[in-house]
């Protein structure tokens, strides 16, 4: 029998073995349902909000353990005059003592807004100490402090910073173009830092602000040179506004509906639509406005399946992770990863009616697992809380474990042996001397 000489190669990565777990099925009023934001983790519990459901069907605040136990409703947003807010669309943050968040509607002084203009609030992780810090009063003319916040707050140790999608002094948008604001954690010092006007500085932000320690950075859903949205920066005192990028639907994308991620060198963001396939993009740019590049054009017919991402990106130091609202195998959204240089795109999970539908928030990374929520799907079609483990940073994990591998004899034309000090699964690829891949 003729023997063929082989060169052996070990691919140094762990088998992904992605493990999806549905931690909770939301079930509608009088229980919480349909979350549109992301989760916050304090080291013990995951915290989140739902846009509707709860005792008054105006949304709720909840907590749950990462293993899916201990689900507790901390607050049902109130029906009487919407006194503590209604219909939250964003996520919670913490200063170590209180959780802080916003509602898109509600508040006792509804004024110019149907069902109120929204609130800023705080609450302790055990559900006590709820306090309304600010009630938004409306849009342009006599109501100038903004309304309809859809994102999250950012805390710098003194002030909370945020944006509203509408309101402010500009009449260039039907209900105002939105504002950037700051407020102290005791509810004092509310200040408008910027009124968006749709022309010189964008309009209608859906996402949140981030910081590099000097500037605040964000995106707007519309406005700018092509009315496709912007990336901007501004100082915490309201000065130094700079337009870093005007999105263009045909080239860079349009209508971002999330926030930026900063890795110390580049800002990364996603657009909901636009790009080569009109299904959204991933872009990066440096904080000084240079170095722009497009990393991905989403399309179900390309190597980057998924369409219309609404959330933000996170990172494990090697890959960026995110979700799309639609697309994927079932056309109901997916979880993906991609390297910061635009290579290595991989679909990690496809959503369906059972495991969740149409994710619109961002992922949370903890202990090698990704956690998130969907607003629909699950047992009651009211959304789910989920975890996805075994997919994060495979190459770095094997390096950090200092895995030792010995292959002998190499080359070989017969039997060969692999010795290793790990019990993790390895991918083994076999090549002949001409470099042809013959076996895995």
C-alpha positions as CSV (number, residue, x, y, z in Angstrom):
1,X,0.0,0.0,0.0
2,X,1.4,3.4,-1.0
3,X,2.0,5.7,1.9
4,X,1.5,9.4,1.7
5,X,3.7,11.8,3.7
6,X,1.7,14.2,5.9
7,X,2.6,17.4,7.7
8,X,0.4,17.8,10.9
9,X,-1.0,21.1,12.0
10,X,-3.0,21.9,15.1
11,X,-5.3,24.8,14.9
12,X,-4.8,26.6,18.2
13,X,-8.4,27.4,19.2
14,X,-10.9,25.7,21.4
15,X,-14.1,24.3,19.9
16,X,-16.8,26.9,20.4
17,X,-19.5,24.6,21.8
18,X,-21.8,27.6,22.1
19,X,-24.4,27.0,24.8
20,X,-27.6,29.1,24.6
21,X,-29.7,29.2,27.8
22,X,-33.0,31.0,28.1
23,X,-32.9,32.4,31.6
24,X,-36.4,34.0,31.7
25,X,-39.6,34.2,29.6
26,X,-41.4,37.5,30.0
27,X,-45.2,37.0,30.1
28,X,-47.0,40.4,29.8
29,X,-49.1,42.4,32.2
30,X,-49.4,42.0,35.2
31,X,-45.8,40.7,34.7
32,X,-43.0,42.6,33.0
33,X,-42.6,42.3,29.2
34,X,-40.9,43.5,26.0
35,X,-37.5,44.8,27.0
36,X,-35.7,47.1,24.5
37,X,-32.6,48.0,26.5
38,X,-29.6,46.1,27.8
39,X,-28.7,44.4,31.1
40,X,-26.5,45.8,33.9
41,X,-24.5,43.4,36.2
42,X,-23.4,44.3,39.8
43,X,-21.5,41.2,40.5
44,X,-24.5,39.3,41.8
45,X,-27.6,40.2,39.9
46,X,-28.5,41.2,36.3
47,X,-30.8,44.3,36.2
48,X,-33.0,45.5,33.4
49,X,-36.2,47.2,32.4
50,X,-39.2,46.3,30.2
51,X,-41.0,48.8,28.1
52,X,-44.5,47.5,29.0
53,X,-46.1,45.0,31.3
54,X,-46.0,45.1,35.0
55,X,-49.0,45.8,37.3
56,X,-49.9,48.9,35.3
57,X,-48.7,47.8,31.8
58,X,-46.3,50.8,31.8
59,X,-43.1,48.9,32.2
60,X,-41.1,47.5,35.1
61,X,-37.6,47.2,36.7
62,X,-36.4,43.7,37.5
63,X,-33.4,41.7,38.6
64,X,-32.3,38.1,38.0
65,X,-29.3,35.9,38.8
66,X,-27.0,35.0,35.9
67,X,-28.1,31.4,36.2
68,X,-31.8,32.4,35.7
69,X,-32.9,32.1,39.3
70,X,-34.0,34.8,41.7
71,X,-36.2,36.8,39.3
72,X,-37.7,39.8,41.2
73,X,-39.7,42.8,40.1
74,X,-38.2,45.9,41.8
75,X,-40.7,48.5,40.5
76,X,-43.9,48.7,38.5
77,X,-44.1,52.1,36.8
78,X,-47.1,53.9,38.1
79,X,-50.4,54.5,36.4
80,X,-51.7,57.5,38.4
81,X,-50.6,60.6,36.4
82,X,-47.6,58.5,35.3
83,X,-45.8,59.9,38.4
84,X,-42.7,57.8,38.2
85,X,-42.5,57.4,34.5
86,X,-43.7,55.0,31.8
87,X,-42.4,53.0,28.9
88,X,-38.6,52.8,29.5
89,X,-36.6,52.1,26.3
90,X,-33.1,52.1,27.7
91,X,-30.9,50.5,30.4
92,X,-29.8,51.0,34.0
93,X,-26.5,52.2,35.3
94,X,-25.1,52.4,38.8
95,X,-22.9,54.6,41.0
96,X,-22.4,51.8,43.5
97,X,-25.4,52.7,45.7
98,X,-28.3,53.5,43.3
99,X,-29.4,52.4,39.9
100,X,-30.2,55.2,37.5
101,X,-32.4,55.2,34.4
102,X,-34.9,57.1,32.3
103,X,-38.4,56.5,31.0
104,X,-39.5,57.6,27.5
105,X,-42.9,58.8,28.8
106,X,-44.6,59.7,32.0
107,X,-44.0,62.2,34.7
108,X,-46.6,64.3,36.5
109,X,-46.1,67.4,34.4
110,X,-46.9,66.0,31.0
111,X,-47.6,69.4,29.5
112,X,-47.1,69.3,25.8
113,X,-46.5,65.5,25.6
114,X,-49.1,62.8,25.3
115,X,-48.7,60.6,28.4
116,X,-45.9,62.7,29.7
117,X,-42.5,63.6,28.3
118,X,-40.4,61.2,30.3
119,X,-38.4,61.1,33.6
120,X,-34.9,60.5,35.1
121,X,-35.0,58.3,38.3
122,X,-33.0,56.4,40.8
123,X,-33.7,53.3,42.8
124,X,-31.7,51.0,45.1
125,X,-30.9,47.5,43.9
126,X,-33.3,46.1,46.5
127,X,-36.2,48.1,45.1
128,X,-36.3,50.8,47.8
129,X,-35.4,54.4,47.7
130,X,-37.1,55.3,44.4
131,X,-36.9,59.0,43.5
132,X,-37.8,60.9,40.4
133,X,-34.8,63.2,39.7
134,X,-36.3,65.1,36.7
135,X,-39.5,65.3,34.8
136,X,-39.1,66.3,31.1
137,X,-41.5,69.1,30.2
138,X,-41.8,69.0,26.5
139,X,-40.6,70.2,23.1
140,X,-40.0,73.6,21.5
141,X,-41.7,76.9,22.2
142,X,-42.2,77.1,26.0
143,X,-41.0,73.6,26.7
144,X,-37.2,73.5,26.2
145,X,-35.7,70.8,28.4
146,X,-36.3,67.9,26.0
147,X,-38.5,64.8,25.9
148,X,-38.6,61.1,24.9
149,X,-35.2,59.8,26.1
150,X,-34.5,56.4,24.5
151,X,-30.9,55.7,25.6
152,X,-28.9,55.3,28.8
153,X,-27.3,57.7,31.2
154,X,-23.5,58.1,31.6
155,X,-22.0,59.0,35.1
156,X,-18.7,60.8,35.6
157,X,-18.7,60.7,39.4
158,X,-20.5,64.1,39.7
159,X,-23.0,64.4,36.9
160,X,-25.3,62.1,35.0
161,X,-25.3,62.8,31.2
162,X,-27.9,61.9,28.7
163,X,-29.8,62.7,25.5
164,X,-33.4,63.0,24.5
165,X,-34.7,62.0,21.1
166,X,-37.0,65.0,20.9
167,X,-37.6,68.4,22.5
168,X,-35.3,71.4,22.8
169,X,-35.5,74.8,21.2
170,X,-35.1,73.9,17.5
171,X,-38.1,74.1,15.2
172,X,-36.3,72.2,12.4
173,X,-37.8,69.0,13.6
174,X,-41.6,68.4,14.1
175,X,-41.3,67.7,17.9
176,X,-37.9,69.3,18.4
177,X,-34.5,67.7,17.5
178,X,-33.5,66.6,20.9
179,X,-31.0,67.8,23.5
180,X,-27.8,66.8,25.5
181,X,-28.2,67.4,29.2
182,X,-26.5,66.8,32.6
183,X,-27.9,66.5,36.1
184,X,-26.6,65.7,39.5
185,X,-27.5,62.4,41.3
186,X,-29.7,64.3,43.8
187,X,-31.8,65.9,41.0
188,X,-30.2,69.3,41.1
189,X,-28.2,71.1,38.5
190,X,-30.2,70.1,35.4
191,X,-28.4,71.9,32.5
192,X,-28.9,71.7,28.7
193,X,-25.5,71.3,27.1
194,X,-26.7,71.3,23.4
195,X,-29.9,71.7,21.4
196,X,-29.7,69.6,18.3
197,X,-30.9,71.4,15.2
198,X,-30.7,68.8,12.4
199,X,-28.5,71.0,10.3
200,X,-25.3,71.9,12.1
201,X,-25.2,69.2,14.7
202,X,-27.5,66.3,13.9
203,X,-30.9,65.4,15.4
204,X,-32.9,62.8,17.2
205,X,-30.4,60.6,19.1
206,X,-31.6,57.1,20.0
207,X,-28.4,56.0,21.8
208,X,-26.2,57.0,24.8
209,X,-23.1,59.0,25.4
210,X,-19.7,57.5,26.2
211,X,-16.5,59.2,27.4
212,X,-12.7,59.0,26.9
213,X,-12.1,61.0,30.1
214,X,-12.1,64.3,28.2
215,X,-14.9,64.4,25.7
216,X,-18.3,62.9,25.5
217,X,-19.1,61.0,22.3
218,X,-22.4,60.0,20.7
219,X,-24.4,59.5,17.5
220,X,-27.6,61.0,16.1
221,X,-30.2,59.1,14.1
222,X,-30.7,61.9,11.6
223,X,-29.4,65.4,10.7
224,X,-26.0,66.2,9.3
225,X,-25.0,66.9,5.8
226,X,-27.1,64.1,4.3
227,X,-29.7,63.9,7.0
228,X,-28.5,60.3,7.7
229,X,-27.1,61.0,11.2
230,X,-23.8,62.0,12.7
231,X,-21.0,61.0,15.0
232,X,-20.0,63.8,17.4
233,X,-18.0,64.8,20.5
234,X,-18.6,67.5,23.1
235,X,-17.0,68.6,26.3
236,X,-18.9,67.9,29.6
237,X,-19.4,71.7,30.0
238,X,-21.2,71.9,26.6
239,X,-18.3,73.5,24.7
240,X,-16.1,72.0,22.0
241,X,-18.8,70.4,19.9
242,X,-17.3,68.7,16.9
243,X,-19.0,66.8,14.1
244,X,-16.7,63.8,13.5
245,X,-18.7,62.1,10.7
246,X,-21.8,62.8,8.6
247,X,-23.3,59.5,7.7
248,X,-24.2,58.9,4.0
249,X,-26.6,56.2,3.2
250,X,-24.9,54.9,0.1
251,X,-21.4,54.8,1.5
252,X,-21.1,54.8,5.3
253,X,-24.7,53.9,6.3
254,X,-27.6,55.8,7.9
255,X,-29.8,56.1,10.9
256,X,-27.7,54.8,13.8
257,X,-29.9,53.5,16.7
258,X,-27.3,52.6,19.2
259,X,-24.2,54.0,21.0
260,X,-20.5,54.0,20.3
261,X,-17.8,51.7,21.7
262,X,-14.2,53.0,22.4
263,X,-11.2,50.7,22.6
264,X,-8.7,53.4,23.4
265,X,-7.8,54.1,19.8
266,X,-11.0,53.9,17.7
267,X,-14.7,54.6,18.2
268,X,-16.9,51.8,16.8
269,X,-20.6,52.1,15.9
270,X,-23.3,50.6,13.8
271,X,-26.0,52.1,11.6
272,X,-29.5,50.7,11.3
273,X,-29.7,51.1,7.5
274,X,-27.8,52.2,4.5
275,X,-24.5,50.8,3.2
276,X,-24.0,48.7,0.1
277,X,-27.0,46.4,0.8
278,X,-29.2,49.1,2.7
279,X,-29.2,46.8,5.7
280,X,-26.8,48.6,8.0
281,X,-23.0,48.9,8.6
282,X,-20.3,48.8,11.1
283,X,-17.8,51.7,11.0
284,X,-14.9,53.0,13.0
285,X,-13.3,56.4,13.4
286,X,-10.6,58.0,15.6
287,X,-11.7,60.5,18.3
288,X,-10.1,63.3,16.2
289,X,-12.3,62.5,13.2
290,X,-9.6,60.8,11.1
291,X,-9.0,57.1,10.3
292,X,-12.6,56.4,9.2
293,X,-13.2,53.0,7.7
294,X,-16.3,50.8,7.1
295,X,-15.8,47.3,8.6
296,X,-19.0,45.6,7.4
297,X,-22.0,45.9,5.2
298,X,-24.8,43.8,6.6
299,X,-26.7,41.6,4.2
300,X,-28.3,38.2,4.3
301,X,-26.9,37.4,0.9
302,X,-23.3,38.1,1.8
303,X,-20.6,36.7,4.2
304,X,-22.0,39.1,6.9
305,X,-25.6,37.9,7.4
306,X,-28.0,39.9,9.5
307,X,-29.8,43.2,8.9
308,X,-30.8,46.4,10.7
309,X,-28.8,46.4,14.0
310,X,-30.3,48.7,16.7
311,X,-27.9,48.2,19.6
312,X,-24.2,48.8,20.3
313,X,-21.0,46.8,20.1
314,X,-19.0,45.4,23.0
315,X,-15.5,43.8,23.0
316,X,-13.5,41.0,24.8
317,X,-10.2,42.6,23.6
318,X,-10.0,40.4,20.5
319,X,-13.5,40.5,18.9
320,X,-16.4,42.9,18.8
321,X,-19.8,41.4,19.5
322,X,-23.2,42.6,18.6
323,X,-26.7,41.7,17.4
324,X,-28.9,42.4,14.4
325,X,-32.6,42.9,14.7
326,X,-33.5,41.0,11.6
327,X,-31.7,38.6,9.2
328,X,-29.9,35.4,10.0
329,X,-31.2,31.9,9.2
330,X,-34.7,32.6,10.5
331,X,-34.7,36.3,9.4
332,X,-35.4,37.1,13.1
333,X,-32.0,38.5,14.2
334,X,-28.6,37.0,15.2
335,X,-25.6,37.4,17.4
336,X,-22.2,38.0,15.6
337,X,-18.6,38.7,16.2
338,X,-16.1,40.6,14.1
339,X,-12.5,41.7,14.6
340,X,-11.7,45.4,14.9
341,X,-10.0,45.3,11.5
342,X,-13.2,44.0,9.8
343,X,-12.1,40.4,9.4
344,X,-13.3,37.3,11.1
345,X,-17.0,37.9,10.9
346,X,-18.9,34.9,12.4
347,X,-22.5,34.3,13.2
348,X,-22.7,32.9,16.8
349,X,-26.4,32.4,17.1
350,X,-29.6,32.8,15.1
351,X,-32.8,33.9,16.9
352,X,-36.2,32.3,16.3
353,X,-39.7,32.4,17.8
354,X,-38.6,30.1,20.7
355,X,-35.3,31.5,21.8
356,X,-36.2,35.2,21.2
357,X,-37.0,37.6,18.4
358,X,-35.7,40.9,17.0
359,X,-33.1,41.9,19.6
360,X,-32.7,45.7,19.9
361,X,-30.3,46.2,22.8
362,X,-26.7,45.4,23.4
363,X,-24.9,42.4,24.9
364,X,-23.2,42.1,28.3
365,X,-20.0,40.1,28.7
366,X,-19.4,38.4,32.0
367,X,-17.2,35.4,32.9
368,X,-16.9,34.3,29.3
369,X,-20.7,34.4,28.6
370,X,-22.8,36.9,26.7
371,X,-26.0,38.0,28.2
372,X,-28.9,39.9,26.5
373,X,-32.6,40.3,26.0
374,X,-35.1,40.3,23.2
375,X,-38.4,42.2,23.1
376,X,-40.4,39.4,21.5
377,X,-40.3,35.7,21.2
378,X,-40.0,33.1,23.9
379,X,-42.8,31.0,25.4
380,X,-45.2,34.0,25.6
381,X,-43.9,36.1,22.7
382,X,-43.1,38.9,25.2
383,X,-39.3,38.6,25.1
384,X,-36.6,36.7,26.9
385,X,-33.4,37.0,29.0
386,X,-30.7,34.8,27.6
387,X,-27.1,33.8,28.0
388,X,-24.7,32.4,25.3
389,X,-21.6,30.8,26.7
390,X,-18.5,29.1,25.1
391,X,-18.0,31.7,22.3
392,X,-15.7,34.3,23.7
393,X,-12.1,34.8,22.9
394,X,-11.2,31.2,22.0
395,X,-7.6,31.8,20.9
396,X,-6.7,33.9,24.0
397,X,-8.3,31.3,26.3
398,X,-6.0,28.6,25.1
399,X,-2.9,30.9,25.3
400,X,-3.8,31.9,28.8
401,X,-4.2,28.3,29.9
402,X,-0.6,27.6,28.7
403,X,-1.7,24.6,26.9
404,X,1.3,22.3,25.9
405,X,1.0,20.3,22.7
406,X,3.4,17.7,21.3
407,X,3.0,16.0,17.9
408,X,5.2,13.1,16.8
409,X,6.5,11.9,14.5
410,X,6.1,15.0,12.3
411,X,6.3,14.7,9.2
412,X,4.7,11.2,9.2
413,X,3.5,8.7,6.6
414,X,1.7,6.4,9.1
415,X,0.4,6.8,12.7
416,X,1.0,9.9,14.7
417,X,0.4,10.9,18.3
418,X,-0.8,14.1,19.9
419,X,0.0,14.8,23.6
420,X,-1.6,17.7,25.4
421,X,-2.1,18.8,29.0
422,X,-5.6,20.1,28.4
423,X,-9.0,18.4,28.5
424,X,-10.5,21.0,26.1
425,X,-11.4,19.9,22.6
426,X,-9.0,20.9,19.8
427,X,-9.5,21.2,16.1
428,X,-6.9,19.1,14.3
429,X,-6.3,19.7,10.6
430,X,-4.2,17.4,8.4
431,X,-2.2,18.7,5.4
432,X,0.0,16.8,2.9
433,X,3.5,18.1,1.9
434,X,1.9,20.1,-1.0
435,X,-0.2,22.1,1.5
436,X,-3.5,20.4,0.6
437,X,-6.0,20.1,3.4
438,X,-7.0,16.4,3.5
439,X,-8.6,15.8,6.9
440,X,-10.1,17.5,10.0
